[in-house]
């Protein structure tokens, strides 16, 4: 049974989360603040730590920093819980060595998935390290790269990449152009899209802050297979594909993490395509509104400003059908519409639309 140290100053959230994790067959140790959390981490040596950021006495950053200096605890996977979603706050945590972060409030599946993923990765990397102990050359190659994990790769993009700013609606690259660069989104939302044989735009993926953009083959000089356009004012950091290829060749750890990330992205795209193929128009519309709210980091009470064409394109339905469905949602009290703005009034109701 794996042991989780949960550090959270909110009593209700701490107790509820601990109960959830115990029901999922984890042993849970709790701490009401960062100071006690540091002590328990050093005493108990948990398999993973889940820690709030904003706490009295010692905050989450202080906890991670203190444990990173101790050889007995610096290898323990660390997940931040935070109500903050700004890039600089995420970057600060990742600079200190955090493995992941969850924004509060989070879903049960979100938390369990993050924990399972980090534990699996830790086990895999532990095996790789043991294997590499028998190969001096492999060890030297890993050290030469200077980068140890995916978060350090993102920091490399931020620190050394070419920074570009794009206004809402501005094209980042077009289908068929040479795929010379890979991008990390520092701020904003970007859509990738293609045109079908009838000239209708189909949005294939929505990318948000901290997502990679522009992957194609590293072996062949494959052009971009789709176009990318800023959905809102965005800032991107780009490095050449050849530069990234060199980094991946030197670090097995980063290659494995990137492979895992791209696999998860493919699963999400598959789920979206299944939804487009088999769901009703009402369900497609509801799920697309929820998807945009999630990508744009909007709370239910916040308005979503998005074009009807983009909504219809992601949902895979005609714009006219989408507009009629939005009108019915408004009559049902699920949403409020003011011009191009959509505000969710009944989140549970929208989630249950069939």
C-alpha positions in Angstrom: 0.0 0.0 0.0 1.4 3.4 -1.1 1.7 6.2 1.5 0.6 9.7 0.7 1.4 12.8 2.9 -1.3 15.4 2.5 -0.4 18.9 3.7 -3.4 21.2 3.7 -4.5 23.9 6.2 -8.2 23.8 5.2 -9.6 21.3 7.7 -12.6 20.3 5.7 -10.7 19.9 2.4 -7.9 18.0 4.2 -10.3 15.5 5.9 -12.4 15.0 2.7 -9.4 14.5 0.5 -7.8 12.1 3.0 -11.1 10.1 3.1 -11.2 9.9 -0.7 -7.6 8.7 -0.9 -8.1 6.1 1.8 -11.2 4.7 0.0 -8.8 4.4 -3.0 -6.5 2.1 -1.0 -3.8 4.6 -0.1 -2.4 5.1 3.4 -2.8 8.8 4.2 -0.8 10.9 6.6 -2.1 14.4 7.1 -0.6 17.7 8.2 -2.4 21.0 9.0 0.5 23.2 7.9 3.9 23.3 6.1 6.1 23.2 9.3 4.5 20.0 10.6 4.5 18.6 7.0 8.3 18.9 6.7 8.7 17.0 9.9 6.3 14.3 8.9 7.9 13.9 5.5 11.3 13.4 7.0 10.0 10.9 9.6 7.5 8.9 7.5 9.3 9.0 4.1 5.9 8.8 2.1 5.7 7.6 -1.5 4.3 10.9 -2.7 3.4 14.3 -1.2 0.3 16.4 -2.0 0.7 19.9 -0.7 -1.2 23.2 -0.7 0.7 26.3 -1.6 -0.9 29.1 0.5 -0.4 28.1 4.1 0.6 29.9 7.3 4.1 29.5 8.9 5.6 27.7 5.9 4.0 27.8 2.5 4.1 25.0 -0.1 7.1 26.5 -1.8 9.0 26.4 1.6 8.0 22.8 2.1 9.3 21.7 -1.3 12.5 23.7 -0.9 13.2 22.3 2.5 12.7 18.7 1.4 14.7 19.2 -1.8 17.8 19.9 0.3 17.5 16.6 2.2 18.9 13.5 0.3 16.3 11.3 2.1 13.3 13.2 0.7 14.4 15.0 -2.5 13.3 12.1 -4.6 9.7 12.0 -3.4 7.1 13.0 -6.1 5.5 16.3 -5.1 2.1 17.6 -6.3 1.0 21.2 -5.6 -2.6 22.1 -4.8 -3.3 25.7 -5.7 -6.1 28.2 -6.4 -3.7 30.2 -8.5 -3.4 29.5 -12.2 -1.1 32.2 -13.3 1.9 31.1 -15.4 4.4 32.7 -13.0 3.0 30.8 -10.0 3.1 27.5 -11.8 6.6 28.3 -13.1 7.8 29.1 -9.6 6.7 25.7 -8.3 8.1 23.8 -11.2 11.4 25.7 -10.8 11.6 24.4 -7.3 11.2 20.8 -8.6 7.5 20.0 -8.3 6.2 17.1 -10.4 2.7 18.4 -11.0 0.0 20.8 -9.9 -3.8 20.7 -9.5 -6.0 23.8 -9.4 -8.6 23.9 -6.7 -11.4 22.9 -6.8 -10.3 19.7 -8.5 -12.3 16.6 -9.5 -11.8 13.3 -7.7 -10.6 11.6 -10.9 -8.1 14.4 -11.5 -6.4 13.9 -8.2 -6.3 10.1 -8.4 -5.0 10.3 -12.0 -2.2 12.7 -11.0 -1.2 10.6 -8.1 -1.2 7.3 -10.1 0.7 8.9 -12.9 3.4 10.4 -10.6 3.8 7.1 -8.7 4.1 5.2 -12.0 6.6 7.6 -13.4 8.7 7.5 -10.2 8.8 3.7 -10.4 9.7 3.8 -14.0 12.5 6.4 -13.5 13.8 4.4 -10.5 14.1 1.4 -12.8 15.9 3.4 -15.4 18.3 4.8 -12.9 19.1 1.3 -11.7 19.6 0.1 -15.2 21.9 3.0 -16.0 24.1 2.3 -13.0 25.4 -0.6 -15.1 26.2 1.7 -18.0 28.7 4.5 -17.6 28.1 5.9 -21.0 24.4 6.1 -20.5 24.9 8.0 -17.3 27.3 10.4 -18.9 24.8 11.1 -21.7 22.0 11.9 -19.2 24.3 14.3 -17.3 25.5 16.0 -20.5 21.9 17.1 -21.4 21.7 19.3 -18.3 17.9 18.8 -18.3 16.3 16.1 -16.1 12.5 16.2 -16.6 9.7 17.7 -18.6 9.3 20.7 -16.3 12.9 21.6 -16.8 12.4 21.3 -20.6 9.5 23.8 -20.3 11.8 26.1 -18.4 14.4 25.8 -21.1 11.8 26.9 -23.7 10.9 29.9 -21.4 14.5 30.9 -20.8 16.1 30.2 -24.2 13.2 30.0 -26.7 12.3 32.8 -29.1 9.4 34.7 -27.6 6.5 35.6 -30.0 3.3 37.4 -29.3 0.1 36.8 -31.3 -3.1 38.8 -31.2 -6.5 37.1 -31.0 -7.2 35.6 -34.5 -3.6 35.9 -35.7 -2.2 32.8 -37.4 0.8 31.2 -35.8 1.5 28.8 -38.6 -0.4 27.3 -41.5 -0.9 23.8 -42.8 1.8 22.9 -45.3 4.4 25.2 -43.9 7.8 23.8 -43.0 7.7 22.5 -39.4 10.9 24.1 -38.2 9.9 25.0 -34.6 8.2 23.5 -31.6 6.3 26.0 -29.2 5.4 26.2 -25.6 2.4 28.4 -24.8 3.4 30.8 -22.1 0.1 32.7 -22.1 -3.3 32.4 -23.9 -5.2 29.8 -25.9 -4.4 28.4 -29.3 -6.6 26.3 -31.7 -5.3 23.9 -34.2 -7.6 23.4 -37.2 -8.0 22.0 -40.7 -10.3 22.7 -43.7 -12.4 19.9 -44.9 -13.2 19.2 -48.6 -16.2 21.6 -48.4 -14.1 24.5 -47.1 -15.4 24.1 -43.6 -13.0 24.7 -40.7 -12.7 21.8 -38.1 -10.9 22.6 -34.9 -8.9 19.5 -33.9 -7.4 20.6 -30.6 -7.5 23.5 -28.1 -4.1 24.3 -26.4 -3.8 26.3 -23.2 -1.0 27.8 -21.1 1.9 25.3 -20.5 1.0 23.1 -23.5 3.4 22.2 -26.3 2.4 23.0 -29.9 3.6 22.1 -33.4 4.9 18.5 -33.1 5.5 16.6 -36.3 8.1 14.0 -37.3 11.6 14.4 -36.0 13.0 12.1 -38.7 11.4 13.5 -41.9 11.0 17.2 -42.8 7.3 16.8 -42.5 5.3 20.1 -42.9 2.7 21.2 -40.4 -0.4 18.9 -40.9 -2.8 21.6 -39.6 -2.9 25.3 -39.0 -2.7 27.1 -35.6 -4.4 30.3 -34.6 -4.6 32.3 -31.4 -8.0 32.1 -29.8 -7.1 35.0 -27.5 -4.0 37.2 -27.1 -1.2 34.7 -26.7 2.6 34.5 -26.0 4.7 31.5 -27.2 8.3 30.4 -26.7 9.7 28.5 -29.7 12.9 26.5 -30.2 14.0 24.7 -33.4 13.0 21.1 -33.9 16.6 20.1 -34.3 17.5 21.7 -31.0 14.7 19.7 -29.2 15.8 16.5 -31.0 19.3 16.9 -29.5 17.9 17.4 -26.0 15.7 14.3 -26.4 18.6 12.2 -27.7 20.6 13.1 -24.5 17.8 12.5 -22.0 15.8 9.3 -21.8 13.8 10.7 -18.9 12.5 13.7 -20.9 11.8 11.5 -23.9 9.7 9.1 -21.8 7.8 12.0 -20.2 7.1 13.6 -23.5 6.0 10.3 -24.9 3.5 10.0 -22.0 2.3 13.5 -22.6 1.7 13.0 -26.3 -0.1 9.7 -25.6 -2.4 11.5 -23.2 -3.1 14.1 -25.8 -4.0 11.4 -28.4 -6.4 9.9 -25.9 -8.1 13.3 -25.4 -8.4 13.8 -29.2 -9.8 10.3 -29.6 -12.4 11.0 -26.9 -13.4 14.3 -28.7 -13.7 12.5 -32.0 -16.0 9.8 -30.5 -18.1 12.6 -29.0 -18.4 14.3 -32.3 -19.3 11.1 -34.1 -21.8 9.6 -31.7 -23.2 12.2 -29.3 -26.4 14.2 -29.8 -26.3 17.8 -30.9 -27.3 18.9 -27.4 -24.6 16.9 -25.8 -21.9 18.0 -28.3 -22.8 21.6 -27.6 -22.9 21.2 -23.8 -19.5 19.4 -23.8 -17.9 21.9 -26.1 -19.0 24.8 -23.8 -17.6 23.0 -20.8 -14.4 22.3 -22.8 -13.9 25.9 -23.7 -14.6 27.0 -20.1 -11.9 24.5 -18.9 -9.3 25.5 -21.5 -9.9 29.2 -20.9 -9.7 28.7 -17.1 -13.1 30.1 -16.5 -15.2 29.7 -13.4 -18.9 28.9 -14.0 -19.8 32.5 -13.0 -17.4 33.9 -15.6 -18.4 34.7 -19.2 -16.9 32.8 -22.1 -16.3 35.0 -25.1 -15.9 32.7 -28.1 -17.2 32.8 -31.7 -20.1 30.6 -32.6 -18.0 29.3 -35.6 -15.3 28.1 -33.2 -17.9 26.4 -30.9 -19.5 24.7 -33.9 -16.2 23.6 -35.3 -15.1 21.9 -32.0 -18.4 20.3 -31.6 -18.5 19.1 -35.2 -21.9 20.5 -36.0 -23.4 23.1 -38.3 -23.3 26.7 -36.9 -27.0 27.0 -37.4 -27.6 23.9 -35.3 -25.3 25.2 -32.6 -27.2 28.5 -32.4 -30.5 26.8 -32.1 -29.2 24.6 -29.4 -27.7 27.5 -27.5 -31.2 29.2 -27.6 -32.8 26.1 -26.1 -30.1 25.9 -23.4 -30.9 29.6 -22.6 -34.7 28.8 -22.3 -33.9 25.8 -20.1 -31.9 28.1 -17.7 -28.6 26.3 -18.3 -26.8 29.3 -19.8 -27.1 33.1 -20.2 -26.3 34.7 -23.6 -25.2 38.3 -24.0 -23.9 39.0 -27.5 -21.0 36.7 -28.0 -20.7 36.0 -24.3 -21.9 32.8 -22.8 -22.2 32.4 -19.0 -22.9 29.0 -17.4 -25.9 29.2 -15.0 -26.4 25.5 -14.2 -23.1 23.6 -14.3 -24.5 20.2 -13.1 -27.4 20.5 -15.5 -25.1 21.3 -18.4 -22.9 18.3 -17.5 -25.9 16.0 -17.5 -27.2 17.0 -21.0 -27.7 14.0 -23.2 
